[in-house]
Amino acid sequence: QVQLVESGGGLVQPGGSLRLSCAASGRIVDINTLGWYRQSPGKQRELVAAITRGGDANYADSVKGRFTISRGNAVNTVYLQMNSLKPEDTAVYYCNAKNGRLQDRGWGQGTQVTVSS
């Protein structure tokens, strides 16, 4: 199993920026893809962005051009740079790890992002 710990959430005004970080531990050799999901009240959890060990990234249409996902020098870290934040980006953001067969290997505990004036 993989353990994931997120950090970097908080309150920001519309148009502002935040950077989320996620550090994985445990069986990191199992990890192929690290990603960020989010869930707001009354909605299903949705994929925000994900990046493979090889550096291939994909994004939800709603965040393209505003968010950037990247992996740190260590294979077990992933970041989400969020710019031009909107109130509709408000949600709990979760870090996720998947293996090469796209099976979940772990979830973080979540970090709250609130975009409000």
Phi and psi restraints in degrees (value plus and minus 20) as a CYANA .aco file:
   2 VAL   PHI    -137.3   -97.3
   2 VAL   PSI     116.5   156.5
   3 GLN   PHI    -124.9   -84.9
   3 GLN   PSI     116.8   156.8
   4 LEU   PHI    -147.6  -107.6
   4 LEU   PSI     114.6   154.6
   5 VAL   PHI    -147.4  -107.4
   5 VAL   PSI     101.1   141.1
   6 GLU   PHI    -117.0   -77.0
   6 GLU   PSI     137.9   177.9
   7 SER   PHI    -174.9  -134.9
   7 SER   PSI     142.8   182.8
   8 GLY   PHI      88.2   128.2
   8 GLY   PSI     -22.3    17.7
   9 GLY   PHI     -92.3   -52.3
   9 GLY   PSI     155.0   195.0
  10 GLY   PHI     140.3   180.3
  10 GLY   PSI    -185.5  -145.5
  11 LEU   PHI    -123.6   -83.6
  11 LEU   PSI     111.7   151.7
  12 VAL   PHI    -163.1  -123.1
  12 VAL   PSI     130.3   170.3
  13 GLN   PHI     -98.1   -58.1
  13 GLN   PSI     135.0   175.0
  14 PRO   PHI     -73.7   -33.7
  14 PRO   PSI     117.1   157.1
  15 GLY   PHI      70.1   110.1
  15 GLY   PSI     -29.9    10.1
  16 GLY   PHI    -102.2   -62.2
  16 GLY   PSI    -194.9  -154.9
  17 SER   PHI    -151.9  -111.9
  17 SER   PSI     132.3   172.3
  18 LEU   PHI    -164.8  -124.8
  18 LEU   PSI     133.9   173.9
  19 ARG   PHI    -145.4  -105.4
  19 ARG   PSI     101.0   141.0
  20 LEU   PHI    -116.2   -76.2
  20 LEU   PSI     124.9   164.9
  21 SER   PHI    -145.6  -105.6
  21 SER   PSI     130.2   170.2
  22 CYS   PHI    -161.9  -121.9
  22 CYS   PSI     110.0   150.0
  23 ALA   PHI    -138.7   -98.7
  23 ALA   PSI     109.8   149.8
  24 ALA   PHI    -123.1   -83.1
  24 ALA   PSI     127.5   167.5
  25 SER   PHI    -162.7  -122.7
  25 SER   PSI     153.1   193.1
  26 GLY   PHI      73.1   113.1
  26 GLY   PSI    -156.1  -116.1
  27 ARG   PHI    -102.1   -62.1
  27 ARG   PSI      44.9    84.9
  28 ILE   PHI     -87.1   -47.1
  28 ILE   PSI     -36.8     3.2
  29 VAL   PHI     -83.9   -43.9
  29 VAL   PSI     -42.8    -2.8
  30 ASP   PHI     -96.3   -56.3
  30 ASP   PSI     -35.3     4.7
  31 ILE   PHI    -101.2   -61.2
  31 ILE   PSI     106.7   146.7
  32 ASN   PHI    -130.0   -90.0
  32 ASN   PSI     -62.1   -22.1
  33 THR   PHI    -141.8  -101.8
  33 THR   PSI     113.7   153.7
  34 LEU   PHI    -134.2   -94.2
  34 LEU   PSI     117.5   157.5
  35 GLY   PHI    -166.2  -126.2
  35 GLY   PSI     149.3   189.3
  36 TRP   PHI    -139.8   -99.8
  36 TRP   PSI     112.0   152.0
  37 TYR   PHI    -140.2  -100.2
  37 TYR   PSI     142.9   182.9
  38 ARG   PHI    -162.3  -122.3
  38 ARG   PSI     134.6   174.6
  39 GLN   PHI    -164.4  -124.4
  39 GLN   PSI     107.2   147.2
  40 SER   PHI    -131.7   -91.7
  40 SER   PSI     141.1   181.1
  41 PRO   PHI     -74.7   -34.7
  41 PRO   PSI     110.7   150.7
  42 GLY   PHI      61.1   101.1
  42 GLY   PSI     -17.7    22.3
  43 LYS   PHI    -141.2  -101.2
  43 LYS   PSI     138.0   178.0
  44 GLN   PHI     -96.6   -56.6
  44 GLN   PSI     134.7   174.7
  45 ARG   PHI     -86.1   -46.1
  45 ARG   PSI     115.9   155.9
  46 GLU   PHI    -150.0  -110.0
  46 GLU   PSI     130.8   170.8
  47 LEU   PHI     -91.8   -51.8
  47 LEU   PSI     112.8   152.8
  48 VAL   PHI    -119.1   -79.1
  48 VAL   PSI     -73.0   -33.0
  49 ALA   PHI    -183.0  -143.0
  49 ALA   PSI     133.1   173.1
  50 ALA   PHI    -167.6  -127.6
  50 ALA   PSI     133.9   173.9
  51 ILE   PHI    -162.4  -122.4
  51 ILE   PSI     116.8   156.8
  52 THR   PHI    -107.3   -67.3
  52 THR   PSI     150.6   190.6
  53 ARG   PHI     -79.0   -39.0
  53 ARG   PSI     -50.4   -10.4
  54 GLY   PHI    -103.1   -63.1
  54 GLY   PSI     -24.0    16.0
  55 GLY   PHI      78.4   118.4
  55 GLY   PSI     -17.1    22.9
  56 ASP   PHI     -95.5   -55.5
  56 ASP   PSI     108.7   148.7
  57 ALA   PHI    -140.0  -100.0
  57 ALA   PSI     128.9   168.9
  58 ASN   PHI    -158.8  -118.8
  58 ASN   PSI     133.3   173.3
  59 TYR   PHI    -152.7  -112.7
  59 TYR   PSI     131.6   171.6
  60 ALA   PHI     -87.2   -47.2
  60 ALA   PSI     126.3   166.3
  61 ASP   PHI     -77.7   -37.7
  61 ASP   PSI     -53.4   -13.4
  62 SER   PHI     -89.1   -49.1
  62 SER   PSI     -35.7     4.3
  63 VAL   PHI    -137.1   -97.1
  63 VAL   PSI     -24.7    15.3
  64 LYS   PHI     -77.2   -37.2
  64 LYS   PSI     114.1   154.1
  65 GLY   PHI      65.8   105.8
  65 GLY   PSI     -30.8     9.2
  66 ARG   PHI    -135.8   -95.8
  66 ARG   PSI     -54.9   -14.9
  67 PHE   PHI    -128.9   -88.9
  67 PHE   PSI     127.4   167.4
  68 THR   PHI    -153.6  -113.6
  68 THR   PSI     106.9   146.9
  69 ILE   PHI    -121.2   -81.2
  69 ILE   PSI     122.3   162.3
  70 SER   PHI    -170.4  -130.4
  70 SER   PSI     137.7   177.7
  71 ARG   PHI    -128.4   -88.4
  71 ARG   PSI     122.6   162.6
  72 GLY   PHI     -94.6   -54.6
  72 GLY   PSI     158.9   198.9
  73 ASN   PHI     -81.2   -41.2
  73 ASN   PSI     -52.4   -12.4
  74 ALA   PHI    -103.9   -63.9
  74 ALA   PSI     117.2   157.2
  75 VAL   PHI     -83.9   -43.9
  75 VAL   PSI     -35.3     4.7
  76 ASN   PHI    -121.2   -81.2
  76 ASN   PSI      -2.6    37.4
  77 THR   PHI    -144.3  -104.3
  77 THR   PSI     126.9   166.9
  78 VAL   PHI    -163.6  -123.6
  78 VAL   PSI     126.4   166.4
  79 TYR   PHI    -146.1  -106.1
  79 TYR   PSI     134.0   174.0
  80 LEU   PHI    -151.6  -111.6
  80 LEU   PSI      87.8   127.8
  81 GLN   PHI    -108.3   -68.3
  81 GLN   PSI     100.0   140.0
  82 MET   PHI    -135.3   -95.3
  82 MET   PSI      95.2   135.2
  83 ASN   PHI    -135.4   -95.4
  83 ASN   PSI     144.2   184.2
  84 SER   PHI      29.3    69.3
  84 SER   PSI      28.6    68.6
  85 LEU   PHI     -85.8   -45.8
  85 LEU   PSI     125.1   165.1
  86 LYS   PHI    -139.9   -99.9
  86 LYS   PSI     138.0   178.0
  87 PRO   PHI     -75.8   -35.8
  87 PRO   PSI     -52.7   -12.7
  88 GLU   PHI     -92.5   -52.5
  88 GLU   PSI     -25.9    14.1
  89 ASP   PHI    -103.1   -63.1
  89 ASP   PSI     -26.8    13.2
  90 THR   PHI     -81.3   -41.3
  90 THR   PSI     105.7   145.7
  91 ALA   PHI    -199.0  -159.0
  91 ALA   PSI     150.9   190.9
  92 VAL   PHI    -108.7   -68.7
  92 VAL   PSI     106.7   146.7
  93 TYR   PHI    -122.3   -82.3
  93 TYR   PSI     110.7   150.7
  94 TYR   PHI    -138.2   -98.2
  94 TYR   PSI     117.8   157.8
  95 CYS   PHI    -108.2   -68.2
  95 CYS   PSI     122.8   162.8
  96 ASN   PHI    -157.4  -117.4
  96 ASN   PSI     124.2   164.2
  97 ALA   PHI    -142.6  -102.6
  97 ALA   PSI     117.0   157.0
  98 LYS   PHI    -148.3  -108.3
  98 LYS   PSI     133.3   173.3
  99 ASN   PHI    -109.1   -69.1
  99 ASN   PSI    -192.9  -152.9
 100 GLY   PHI     -87.3   -47.3
 100 GLY   PSI     -35.2     4.8
 101 ARG   PHI    -119.1   -79.1
 101 ARG   PSI      -4.5    35.5
 102 LEU   PHI      41.6    81.6
 102 LEU   PSI       8.9    48.9
 103 GLN   PHI    -113.3   -73.3
 103 GLN   PSI     120.0   160.0
 104 ASP   PHI     -85.3   -45.3
 104 ASP   PSI     113.4   153.4
 105 ARG   PHI    -133.0   -93.0
 105 ARG   PSI     -33.8     6.2
 106 GLY   PHI     155.4   195.4
 106 GLY   PSI     136.9   176.9
 107 TRP   PHI    -149.3  -109.3
 107 TRP   PSI     125.4   165.4
 108 GLY   PHI     -99.7   -59.7
 108 GLY   PSI     156.5   196.5
 109 GLN   PHI    -102.7   -62.7
 109 GLN   PSI     -32.8     7.2
 110 GLY   PHI      76.9   116.9
 110 GLY   PSI     127.6   167.6
 111 THR   PHI    -156.3  -116.3
 111 THR   PSI     113.5   153.5
 112 GLN   PHI    -100.1   -60.1
 112 GLN   PSI     111.8   151.8
 113 VAL   PHI    -139.4   -99.4
 113 VAL   PSI     102.9   142.9
 114 THR   PHI    -143.9  -103.9
 114 THR   PSI     104.2   144.2
 115 VAL   PHI    -132.3   -92.3
 115 VAL   PSI      90.3   130.3
 116 SER   PHI    -179.3  -139.3
 116 SER   PSI     127.8   167.8
